[in-house]
Amino acid sequence: MPPRYSMAPGQPLPIVREPGRLELGLRGLPTKGHGLGVNVRVETVARAPAYRESFWHRRFLVFVDGFYEWKPEGKTKQPFRIVRPDGKPFALAGICQHRTTNDGEIVDKCAIITGPANGVVAPNHDREPLIVPREGHGRWLSSDARTP
């Protein structure tokens, strides 16, 4: 995939649901209101009826070399890019749901899980993507971790 600076709603999102296999999902889960929910709160994802099944059965990782958080500054927002000090990629946790398009195609709609911001993100935003450390990749993707 070509480099991108944003993972906007509706764009293809490269996801890993099992080690060694890259797939594409579409960013954004349908919401009760209008539009797509691109993020899901870690505090509620396991028990919220809209996300519970996906949390327990359809987890993924998305590997990035950074992400942006937007700090409000008056009537505008200033983007801040968050990267590892060593510049290496890292994994974000997510969930997906199977959806059927009007053409009958089954696609995966995806959202990134977020938690309270800490460290370098906290001065700029109150939330941040849930980063899964390398040693936790297998556990996050494991079927052992997918039972309530």
N, CA, C and O of each residue as an XYZ file, in Angstrom:
592
protein
N       0.844     -1.180      0.000
C       0.000      0.000      0.000
C       0.886      1.239      0.000
O       1.958      1.246      0.606
N       0.438      2.270     -0.673
C       1.222      3.509     -0.645
C       1.143      4.155      0.739
O       0.164      3.965      1.461
N       2.175      4.917      1.106
C       2.137      5.602      2.401
C       0.947      6.557      2.475
O       0.573      7.187      1.486
N       0.367      6.646      3.662
C      -0.734      7.585      3.889
C      -0.478      8.307      5.196
O       0.190      7.789      6.091
N      -1.017      9.507      5.292
C      -0.839     10.289      6.500
C      -2.104     10.304      7.348
O      -2.141     10.905      8.422
N      -3.138      9.636      6.850
C      -4.398      9.595      7.574
C      -5.116      8.302      7.248
O      -4.985      7.767      6.147
N      -5.875      7.802      8.209
C      -6.743      6.647      7.990
C      -8.169      7.150      8.172
O      -8.791      6.929      9.211
N      -8.669      7.818      7.162
C      -9.975      8.463      7.238
C     -11.102      7.438      7.137
O     -10.897      6.340      6.620
N     -12.293      7.792      7.630
C     -13.445      6.899      7.515
C     -13.698      6.491      6.064
O     -13.658      7.316      5.151
N     -13.960      5.200      5.878
C     -14.254      4.669      4.554
C     -13.029      4.258      3.752
O     -13.173      3.611      2.714
N     -11.826      4.613      4.201
C     -10.613      4.226      3.484
C     -10.215      2.800      3.841
O     -10.530      2.311      4.925
N      -9.510      2.128      2.906
C      -8.986      0.797      3.225
C      -7.994      0.879      4.374
O      -7.186      1.803      4.461
N      -8.076     -0.106      5.248
C      -7.217     -0.173      6.420
C      -6.529     -1.541      6.414
O      -7.210     -2.562      6.494
N      -5.193     -1.585      6.322
C      -4.500     -2.881      6.336
C      -4.507     -3.458      7.752
O      -3.976     -2.852      8.683
N      -5.109     -4.622      7.902
C      -5.246     -5.228      9.226
C      -4.639     -6.622      9.261
O      -4.531     -7.299      8.239
N      -4.245     -7.033     10.460
C      -3.733     -8.383     10.694
C      -4.641     -9.021     11.730
O      -4.737     -8.547     12.862
N      -5.315    -10.115     11.332
C      -6.167    -10.857     12.267
C      -5.520    -12.160     12.699
O      -5.901    -12.750     13.710
N      -4.545    -12.602     11.931
C      -3.753    -13.770     12.311
C      -2.328    -13.529     11.828
O      -2.124    -12.918     10.779
N      -1.345    -14.004     12.583
C       0.051    -13.740     12.229
C       0.360    -14.141     10.781
O      -0.042    -15.207     10.315
N       1.087    -13.256     10.084
C       1.525    -13.549      8.727
C       0.500    -13.321      7.641
O       0.750    -13.667      6.487
N      -0.654    -12.744      7.972
C      -1.703    -12.555      6.962
C      -2.219    -11.119      7.011
O      -2.827    -10.702      7.997
N      -1.974    -10.375      5.949
C      -2.443     -8.996      5.840
C      -3.737     -8.969      5.043
O      -3.824     -9.554      3.964
N      -4.739     -8.289      5.580
C      -6.041     -8.166      4.923
C      -6.420     -6.689      4.864
O      -5.764     -5.842      5.471
N      -7.468     -6.400      4.138
C      -7.979     -5.036      4.093
C      -9.368     -4.983      4.699
O     -10.219     -5.827      4.420
N      -9.580     -3.993      5.519
C     -10.902     -3.677      6.046
C     -11.194     -2.235      5.653
O     -10.342     -1.564      5.070
N     -12.372     -1.764      5.964
C     -12.723     -0.370      5.715
C     -12.842      0.334      7.048
O     -13.483     -0.183      7.964
N     -12.242      1.496      7.176
C     -12.238      2.226      8.444
C     -13.615      2.793      8.722
O     -14.175      3.523      7.904
N     -14.150      2.458      9.870
C     -15.407      3.014     10.339
C     -16.507      1.987     10.508
O     -16.830      1.243      9.582
N     -17.081      1.954     11.709
C     -18.238      1.106     11.998
C     -19.501      1.955     11.903
O     -19.505      3.110     12.327
N     -20.565      1.392     11.352
C     -21.822      2.164     11.316
C     -22.263      2.546     12.723
O     -22.118      1.759     13.658
N     -22.797      3.740     12.871
C     -23.286      4.218     14.162
C     -24.793      4.408     14.099
O     -25.379      4.415     13.016
N     -25.421      4.561     15.260
C     -26.869      4.796     15.301
C     -27.231      6.112     14.644
O     -28.290      6.243     14.030
N     -26.343      7.088     14.778
C     -26.560      8.381     14.136
C     -26.083      8.305     12.699
O     -26.127      7.247     12.072
N     -25.644      9.396     12.202
C     -25.120      9.437     10.837
C     -23.614      9.288     10.869
O     -22.963      9.675     11.840
N     -23.064      8.729      9.810
C     -21.618      8.632      9.698
C     -21.073      7.318     10.215
O     -21.807      6.362     10.466
N     -19.761      7.304     10.363
C     -19.045      6.108     10.784
C     -18.274      6.382     12.062
O     -17.673      7.445     12.220
N     -18.294      5.413     12.978
C     -17.489      5.504     14.189
C     -16.114      4.915     13.903
O     -15.998      3.723     13.619
N     -15.087      5.730     13.974
C     -13.749      5.253     13.651
C     -12.991      4.762     14.876
O     -11.997      4.046     14.751
N     -13.460      5.149     16.066
C     -12.822      4.751     17.315
C     -13.859      4.187     18.272
O     -15.028      4.571     18.241
N     -13.413      3.265     19.125
C     -14.255      2.663     20.144
C     -13.498      2.734     21.467
O     -12.305      2.437     21.516
N     -14.173      3.119     22.519
C     -13.527      3.276     23.832
C     -13.231      1.925     24.484
O     -14.089      1.044     24.533
N     -12.005      1.779     24.982
C     -11.597      0.554     25.651
C     -12.449      0.302     26.897
O     -12.669     -0.847     27.283
N     -12.922      1.373     27.518
C     -13.705      1.237     28.751
C     -15.041      0.522     28.528
O     -15.592     -0.057     29.465
N     -15.568      0.555     27.299
C     -16.898     -0.013     27.057
C     -16.947     -1.077     25.964
O     -17.978     -1.732     25.810
N     -15.879     -1.273     25.204
C     -15.922     -2.141     24.029
C     -16.323     -3.581     24.353
O     -17.012     -4.211     23.551
N     -15.916     -4.114     25.494
C     -16.198     -5.519     25.820
C     -17.637     -5.760     26.240
O     -18.111     -6.895     26.189
N     -18.347     -4.705     26.658
C     -19.717     -4.925     27.142
C     -20.797     -4.192     26.350
O     -21.979     -4.503     26.498
N     -20.419     -3.232     25.518
C     -21.416     -2.495     24.736
C     -22.049     -3.420     23.702
O     -21.326     -4.069     22.946
N     -23.373     -3.498     23.646
C     -24.023     -4.407     22.708
C     -23.571     -4.233     21.256
O     -23.492     -5.213     20.516
N     -23.278     -3.018     20.847
C     -22.883     -2.767     19.461
C     -21.496     -3.320     19.133
O     -21.193     -3.559     17.964
N     -20.651     -3.526     20.143
C     -19.254     -3.912     19.910
C     -18.834     -5.201     20.585
O     -17.790     -5.756     20.243
N     -19.609     -5.693     21.528
C     -19.217     -6.833     22.363
C     -18.793     -8.051     21.539
O     -17.724     -8.610     21.784
N     -19.595     -8.467     20.583
C     -19.260     -9.659     19.800
C     -17.968     -9.461     19.001
O     -17.140    -10.367     18.904
N     -17.811     -8.277     18.437
C     -16.581     -7.993     17.684
C     -15.371     -8.018     18.600
O     -14.313     -8.519     18.218
N     -15.517     -7.486     19.800
C     -14.398     -7.489     20.741
C     -13.969     -8.914     21.062
O     -12.772     -9.197     21.117
N     -14.908     -9.800     21.270
C     -14.564    -11.158     21.663
C     -14.181    -12.042     20.481
O     -13.488    -13.041     20.671
N     -14.615    -11.703     19.257
C     -14.408    -12.638     18.145
C     -13.765    -12.055     16.895
O     -13.369    -12.819     16.014
N     -13.644    -10.743     16.779
C     -13.091    -10.169     15.548
C     -12.105     -9.036     15.853
O     -12.335     -7.874     15.516
N     -11.028     -9.407     16.487
C      -9.969     -8.442     16.828
C      -8.937     -8.393     15.712
O      -8.778     -9.345     14.949
N      -8.245     -7.275     15.632
C      -7.149     -7.154     14.673
C      -6.087     -6.217     15.214
O      -6.284     -5.540     16.223
N      -4.962     -6.193     14.524
C      -3.896     -5.222     14.753
C      -3.715     -4.440     13.463
O      -3.856     -4.994     12.372
N      -3.412     -3.184     13.578
C      -2.997     -2.381     12.429
C      -1.627     -1.818     12.786
O      -1.440     -1.227     13.849
N      -0.670     -2.015     11.874
C       0.690     -1.568     12.120
C       0.902     -0.208     11.482
O       0.597      0.002     10.308
N       1.429      0.711     12.276
C       1.643      2.088     11.838
C       3.048      2.533     12.239
O       3.689      1.916     13.090
N       3.513      3.610     11.615
C       4.782      4.186     12.063
C       4.546      5.471     12.838
O       5.494      6.157     13.218
N       3.284      5.794     13.070
C       2.914      6.967     13.836
C       1.429      7.232     13.720
O       0.742      6.597     12.920
N       0.934      8.158     14.506
C      -0.456      8.588     14.406
C      -0.521     10.052     14.790
O       0.393     10.597     15.409
N      -1.618     10.671     14.408
C      -1.814     12.090     14.704
C      -2.886     12.273     15.764
O      -3.894     11.567     15.781
N      -2.656     13.209     16.626
C      -3.686     13.704     17.537
C      -3.794     15.193     17.270
O      -2.811     15.854     16.935
N      -4.998     15.706     17.425
C      -5.279     17.089     17.065
C      -5.593     17.891     18.314
O      -6.548     17.593     19.030
N      -4.785     18.909     18.571
C      -4.945     19.753     19.751
C      -5.727     21.011     19.374
O      -5.324     21.756     18.481
N      -6.849     21.243     20.061
C      -7.596     22.475     19.776
C      -6.768     23.713     20.132
O      -6.181     23.801     21.210
N      -6.739     24.647     19.214
C      -6.075     25.931     19.435
C      -6.991     27.020     18.909
O      -6.950     27.376     17.731
N      -7.817     27.542     19.806
C      -8.811     28.531     19.375
C      -9.857     27.867     18.509
O     -10.457     26.870     18.910
N     -10.083     28.413     17.319
C     -11.090     27.855     16.412
C     -10.507     26.820     15.459
O     -11.229     26.275     14.624
N      -9.224     26.545     15.571
C      -8.592     25.553     14.711
C      -8.010     24.436     15.570
O      -8.055     24.481     16.799
N      -7.467     23.436     14.891
C      -6.788     22.333     15.580
C      -5.422     22.145     14.953
O      -5.266     22.202     13.733
N      -4.439     21.921     15.803
C      -3.057     21.714     15.365
C      -2.747     20.220     15.419
O      -2.908     19.603     16.473
N      -2.301     19.613     14.292
C      -1.947     18.189     14.328
C      -0.586     17.968     14.981
O       0.355     18.731     14.764
N      -0.502     16.906     15.786
C       0.754     16.486     16.392
C       0.974     15.024     16.016
O       0.114     14.180     16.269
N       2.115     14.725     15.416
C       2.421     13.356     15.019
C       3.136     12.657     16.167
O       4.116     13.167     16.710
N       2.638     11.500     16.523
C       3.185     10.699     17.611
C       3.917      9.505     16.981
O       3.328      8.749     16.208
N       5.197      9.343     17.316
C       6.004      8.240     16.796
C       6.818      7.646     17.939
O       6.957      8.255     19.000
N       7.346      6.465     17.712
C       8.271      5.880     18.678
C       9.594      6.621     18.595
O       9.951      7.106     17.521
N      10.334      6.725     19.691
C      11.636      7.398     19.650
C      12.599      6.773     18.640
O      13.424      7.472     18.052
N      12.494      5.442     18.437
C      13.392      4.766     17.496
C      12.849      4.749     16.062
O      13.514      4.239     15.161
N      11.655      5.298     15.843
C      11.071      5.369     14.504
C      10.481      4.068     13.988
O       9.986      4.027     12.862
N      10.519      3.004     14.780
C      10.002      1.707     14.329
C       8.478      1.673     14.361
O       7.851      2.414     15.120
N       7.877      0.802     13.526
C       6.416      0.655     13.540
C       5.924      0.040     14.845
O       6.691     -0.573     15.588
N       4.639      0.215     15.107
C       4.007     -0.366     16.279
C       2.578     -0.725     15.930
O       2.068     -0.324     14.884
N       1.932     -1.478     16.804
C       0.601     -2.015     16.515
C      -0.473     -1.336     17.357
O      -0.293     -1.079     18.547
N      -1.599     -1.053     16.695
C      -2.783     -0.520     17.366
C      -3.846     -1.612     17.399
O      -3.959     -2.402     16.462
N      -4.625     -1.657     18.478
C      -5.694     -2.654     18.630
C      -6.956     -2.166     17.948
O      -7.261     -0.974     17.944
N      -7.690     -3.116     17.367
C      -8.955     -2.761     16.740
C      -9.921     -3.929     16.716
O      -9.582     -5.061     17.062
N     -11.132     -3.615     16.297
C     -12.183     -4.622     16.113
C     -12.838     -4.386     14.755
O     -12.770     -3.291     14.197
N     -13.471     -5.434     14.238
C     -14.194     -5.264     12.978
C     -15.524     -6.013     13.030
O     -15.730     -6.919     13.837
N     -16.408     -5.598     12.142
C     -17.725     -6.220     12.000
C     -17.942     -6.536     10.535
O     -17.584     -5.746      9.661
N     -18.532     -7.699     10.263
C     -18.881     -8.069      8.892
C     -20.134     -7.294      8.490
O     -21.119     -7.273      9.228
N     -20.094     -6.671      7.343
C     -21.237     -5.946      6.803
C     -21.426     -6.342      5.349
O     -20.456     -6.658      4.661
N     -22.657     -6.328      4.881
C     -22.969     -6.647      3.498
C     -23.304     -5.363      2.757
O     -24.154     -4.585      3.192
N     -22.625     -5.147      1.625
C     -22.876     -3.951      0.825
C     -24.174     -4.117      0.041
O     -24.759     -5.200      0.021
N     -24.612     -3.062     -0.592
C     -25.815     -3.121     -1.434
C     -25.641     -4.094     -2.593
O     -26.626     -4.592     -3.138
N     -24.386     -4.369     -2.977
C     -24.086     -5.314     -4.058
C     -23.977     -6.749     -3.563
O     -23.732     -7.657     -4.357
N     -24.157     -6.968     -2.257
C     -24.077     -8.302     -1.687
C     -22.680     -8.732     -1.282
O     -22.486     -9.875     -0.867
N     -21.696     -7.841     -1.394
C     -20.330     -8.160     -0.990
C     -20.202     -8.031      0.528
O     -20.710     -7.080      1.122
N     -19.520     -8.995      1.150
C     -19.275     -8.929      2.589
C     -17.941     -8.225      2.801
O     -16.915     -8.644      2.265
N     -17.965     -7.162      3.582
C     -16.754     -6.395      3.883
C     -16.614     -6.281      5.395
O     -17.590     -6.401      6.135
N     -15.404     -6.052      5.831
C     -15.148     -5.820      7.252
C     -15.045     -4.328      7.486
O     -14.231     -3.644      6.866
N     -15.873     -3.832      8.381
C     -15.815     -2.435      8.818
C     -15.038     -2.433     10.121
O     -15.287     -3.262     10.996
N     -14.097     -1.504     10.256
C     -13.129     -1.559     11.344
C     -13.075     -0.273     12.160
O     -13.332      0.818     11.651
N     -12.736     -0.424     13.428
C     -12.524      0.724     14.314
C     -11.312      0.447     15.188
O     -11.023     -0.697     15.540
N     -10.618      1.512     15.528
C      -9.463      1.447     16.422
C      -9.963      1.642     17.858
O     -10.849      2.460     18.109
N      -9.396      0.894     18.779
C      -9.769      1.032     20.184
C      -8.907      2.138     20.802
O      -7.698      2.199     20.577
N      -9.540      2.997     21.573
C      -8.820      4.098     22.224
C      -8.954      4.007     23.734
O      -9.885      3.403     24.266
N      -7.990      4.628     24.405
C      -8.003      4.713     25.854
C      -7.617      6.110     26.289
O      -7.302      6.955     25.451
N      -7.636      6.365     27.581
C      -7.215      7.679     28.067
C      -5.773      7.970     27.643
O      -4.916      7.086     27.669
N      -5.525      9.191     27.262
C      -4.188      9.581     26.825
C      -3.235      9.651     28.013
O      -3.624      9.999     29.127
N      -1.985      9.313     27.746
C      -0.938      9.470     28.750
C       0.349      9.843     28.039
O       0.375      9.938     26.812
N       1.397     10.051     28.781
C       2.690     10.357     28.187
C       2.645     11.568     27.280
O       2.052     12.591     27.623
N       3.280     11.449     26.113
C       3.407     12.591     25.205
C       2.088     13.007     24.568
O       1.970     14.130     24.078
N       1.105     12.134     24.565
C      -0.181     12.469     23.943
C      -1.034     13.345     24.858
O      -1.750     14.222     24.375
N      -0.970     13.124     26.148
C      -1.860     13.786     27.110
C      -1.921     15.311     26.994
O      -3.011     15.868     27.125
N      -0.818     16.011     26.755
C      -0.934     17.471     26.633
C      -1.722     17.927     25.397
O      -2.178     19.069     25.335
N      -1.879     17.033     24.419
C      -2.511     17.403     23.159
C      -3.935     16.898     22.987
O      -4.721     17.489     22.246
N      -4.271     15.808     23.669
C      -5.587     15.190     23.458
C      -5.925     14.338     24.672
O      -5.030     13.901     25.394
N      -7.224     14.099     24.901
C      -7.624     13.296     26.064
C      -7.700     11.798     25.774
O      -7.825     11.004     26.707
N      -7.626     11.389     24.496
C      -7.701      9.975     24.103
C      -6.526      9.648     23.194
O      -5.936     10.533     22.574
N      -6.197      8.363     23.126
C      -5.169      7.903     22.197
C      -5.462      6.459     21.805
O      -6.141      5.739     22.537
N      -4.944      6.030     20.634
C      -5.138      4.635     20.229
C      -4.497      3.687     21.235
O      -3.480      4.010     21.848
N      -5.098      2.527     21.395
C      -4.560      1.504     22.291
C      -3.402      0.805     21.581
O      -3.603      0.118     20.580
N      -2.208      0.980     22.098
C      -1.011      0.386     21.514
C      -0.791     -0.982     22.159
O      -0.782     -1.114     23.383
N      -0.616     -1.989     21.316
C      -0.385     -3.349     21.798
C       1.114     -3.623     21.707
O       1.672     -3.641     20.610
N       1.775     -3.837     22.852
C       3.222     -4.107     22.807
C       3.510     -5.404     22.055
O       2.673     -6.305     22.011
N       4.681     -5.488     21.473
C       5.068     -6.642     20.653
C       4.778     -7.977     21.347
O       4.277     -8.912     20.723
N       5.096     -8.054     22.639
C       4.876     -9.318     23.359
C       3.391     -9.626     23.554
O       3.051    -10.745     23.936
N       2.514     -8.680     23.307
C       1.078     -8.892     23.443
C       0.345     -9.169     22.140
O      -0.858     -9.427     22.160
N       1.046     -9.120     20.997
C       0.386     -9.324     19.705
C      -0.330    -10.667     19.635
O      -1.505    -10.731     19.273
N       0.375    -11.732     19.980
C      -0.222    -13.068     19.911
C      -1.423    -13.206     20.820
O      -2.435    -13.793     20.436
N      -1.319    -12.679     22.003
C      -2.440    -12.766     22.954
C      -3.647    -11.999     22.440
O      -4.772    -12.489     22.535
N      -3.433    -10.796     21.893
C      -4.548     -9.991     21.393
C      -5.275    -10.730     20.262
O      -6.502    -10.679     20.170
N      -4.515    -11.413     19.410
C      -5.106    -12.110     18.258
C      -5.578    -13.520     18.596
O      -6.320    -14.118     17.817
N      -5.168    -14.059     19.727
C      -5.436    -15.440     20.097
C      -6.907    -15.708     20.375
O      -7.616    -14.866     20.927
N      -7.348    -16.886     19.987
C      -8.722    -17.283     20.317
C      -8.864    -17.494     21.819
O      -9.975    -17.419     22.343
N      -7.770    -17.755     22.523
C      -7.833    -17.899     23.985
C      -8.267    -16.622     24.640
O      -8.873    -16.647     25.711
N      -7.964    -15.486     24.011
C      -8.311    -14.182     24.592
C      -9.710    -13.738     24.157
O     -10.138    -12.632     24.488
N     -10.412    -14.582     23.426
C     -11.687    -14.177     22.850
C     -12.897    -14.822     23.498
O     -13.938    -14.982     22.862
N     -12.763    -15.185     24.735
C     -13.926    -15.721     25.441
C     -14.227    -14.812     26.629
O     -13.314    -14.417     27.354
N     -15.488    -14.482     26.833
C     -15.806    -13.562     27.935
C     -15.490    -14.145     29.301
O     -15.705    -13.487     30.319
